[in-house]
Amino acid sequence: LALRMESLMKPEMVPESPAFREMRLELEARGEARGEERGEVRGETRALLKVLSARGLVLDLAAQQRIEACRDTTTLDRWIVRASTASSIEDVFEGE
């Protein structure tokens, strides 16, 4: 029983089948990709908010929430480009 408990605490002690190893590696890769995507979204969101702030464009609560809720980096990129020349926050979201 003690050996079995020890093996549960140290998974590297239990040999894994090739199929299990393939599945584990795939799940790890998916998790890593999701983490990278989340990081990109956070970075794009931060960049957009900084551009808006630097340009003196004031965000109302709805605009702030819209930006923070967006998870699409293509959309965030488009908004960053627009924010660089926009005269109002409405210009950033124009046509969307």
Secondary structure in CASP SS format (residue, H / E / C, confidence):
PFRMAT SS
TARGET T0000
AUTHOR 0000-0000-0000
METHOD secondary structure of the structure
MODEL  1
L C 1.00
A H 1.00
L H 1.00
R H 1.00
M H 1.00
E H 1.00
S H 1.00
L H 1.00
M H 1.00
K C 1.00
P H 1.00
E H 1.00
M H 1.00
V C 1.00
P C 1.00
E C 1.00
S C 1.00
P H 1.00
A H 1.00
F H 1.00
R H 1.00
E H 1.00
M H 1.00
R H 1.00
L H 1.00
E H 1.00
L H 1.00
E H 1.00
A H 1.00
R H 1.00
G H 1.00
E H 1.00
A H 1.00
R H 1.00
G H 1.00
E H 1.00
E H 1.00
R H 1.00
G H 1.00
E H 1.00
V H 1.00
R H 1.00
G H 1.00
E H 1.00
T H 1.00
R H 1.00
A H 1.00
L H 1.00
L H 1.00
K H 1.00
V H 1.00
L H 1.00
S H 1.00
A H 1.00
R C 1.00
G C 1.00
L C 1.00
V C 1.00
L C 1.00
D C 1.00
L H 1.00
A H 1.00
A H 1.00
Q H 1.00
Q H 1.00
R H 1.00
I H 1.00
E H 1.00
A H 1.00
C C 1.00
R C 1.00
D C 1.00
T H 1.00
T H 1.00
T H 1.00
L H 1.00
D H 1.00
R H 1.00
W H 1.00
I H 1.00
V H 1.00
R H 1.00
A H 1.00
S C 1.00
T C 1.00
A C 1.00
S C 1.00
S C 1.00
I H 1.00
E H 1.00
D H 1.00
V H 1.00
F H 1.00
E C 1.00
G C 1.00
E C 1.00
END
